[in-house]
Amino acid sequence: MALICELDEQWSFVGSKARQHWLWYAYNTKTGGVLAYTFGPRTDETCRELLALLTPFNIGMLTSDDWGSYGREVPKDKHLTGKIFTGLSAIT
């Protein structure tokens, strides 16, 4: 079980920057291990897909930046936002 899990996304492109491909992932902030990932557009639907992949892990809290899909899709009672909760500072 991961008590705290960080959500993030990153993009790359194939051929031209107009062809963006997004990787969404969740990782255990204590171990740094990736718990789940999915590929898709930067939409609420893809965010929901990632969250669905996390259900077996019984995660206590989810951290993320303040990007729109996270605010709309992550349960408010389990969501912490802001730079203080994300990035390498959250792992150590």
C-alpha positions as CSV (number, residue, x, y, z in Angstrom):
1,M,0.0,0.0,0.0
2,A,1.2,3.5,-0.8
3,L,0.1,6.0,1.7
4,I,0.9,9.0,-0.5
5,C,1.0,8.9,-4.2
6,E,1.9,11.7,-6.6
7,L,0.2,12.2,-9.9
8,D,1.9,13.8,-12.9
9,E,1.9,13.9,-16.7
10,Q,4.5,14.6,-19.3
11,W,4.4,14.9,-23.1
12,S,6.5,14.2,-26.1
13,F,5.9,14.4,-29.8
14,V,6.3,12.3,-32.9
15,G,7.3,14.2,-36.0
16,S,6.0,17.6,-34.9
17,K,5.0,19.3,-31.7
18,A,1.4,19.4,-33.0
19,R,1.3,15.6,-32.5
20,Q,1.5,15.5,-28.7
21,H,1.5,12.2,-26.9
22,W,0.9,12.3,-23.1
23,L,2.1,9.9,-20.4
24,W,0.2,10.0,-17.2
25,Y,1.7,8.3,-14.2
26,A,1.3,7.8,-10.4
27,Y,4.2,6.9,-8.1
28,N,4.8,6.1,-4.5
29,T,6.4,9.2,-3.0
30,K,8.2,7.1,-0.3
31,T,9.9,4.5,-2.7
32,G,9.8,6.4,-6.0
33,G,8.3,3.4,-7.7
34,V,5.7,3.8,-10.4
35,L,2.3,2.4,-9.4
36,A,0.4,2.9,-12.6
37,Y,0.5,4.7,-15.9
38,T,-1.5,5.3,-19.0
39,F,-1.2,7.1,-22.3
40,G,-3.8,9.4,-23.7
41,P,-4.7,13.0,-24.4
42,R,-4.5,15.6,-21.7
43,T,-8.2,15.3,-20.7
44,D,-10.4,14.5,-17.7
45,E,-11.1,11.1,-19.2
46,T,-7.5,10.1,-19.3
47,C,-7.1,11.3,-15.7
48,R,-10.1,9.1,-14.7
49,E,-8.3,6.1,-16.4
50,L,-5.2,6.7,-14.3
51,L,-7.3,6.9,-11.1
52,A,-9.1,3.7,-12.0
53,L,-5.7,1.9,-12.2
54,L,-4.9,3.0,-8.7
55,T,-8.0,1.5,-7.0
56,P,-6.2,-1.8,-6.0
57,F,-3.5,0.2,-4.1
58,N,-5.8,1.7,-1.4
59,I,-4.0,5.0,-1.5
60,G,-4.5,7.4,1.4
61,M,-3.6,10.7,-0.2
62,L,-2.9,11.9,-3.8
63,T,-0.7,14.8,-4.5
64,S,-0.4,16.8,-7.7
65,D,0.1,20.2,-9.2
66,D,-3.0,22.4,-9.5
67,W,-3.8,21.4,-13.1
68,G,-7.5,21.3,-14.0
69,S,-8.2,17.6,-14.4
70,Y,-6.7,16.7,-11.1
71,G,-8.9,19.3,-9.3
72,R,-12.0,18.0,-11.1
73,E,-11.4,14.2,-10.9
74,V,-9.4,13.4,-7.8
75,P,-11.6,13.1,-4.7
76,K,-11.3,16.3,-2.7
77,D,-10.9,14.6,0.6
78,K,-7.8,12.7,-0.7
79,H,-6.2,15.5,-2.8
80,L,-3.3,17.8,-1.8
81,T,-2.1,20.3,-4.4
82,G,0.9,22.6,-4.7
83,K,4.6,22.5,-5.3
84,I,5.3,21.7,-1.7
85,F,3.7,18.3,-2.3
86,T,5.2,17.5,-5.7
87,G,8.6,16.9,-7.2
88,L,11.7,15.5,-5.6
89,S,11.2,17.4,-2.4
90,A,8.2,15.2,-1.7
91,I,10.2,12.0,-2.0
92,T,12.9,12.8,0.5
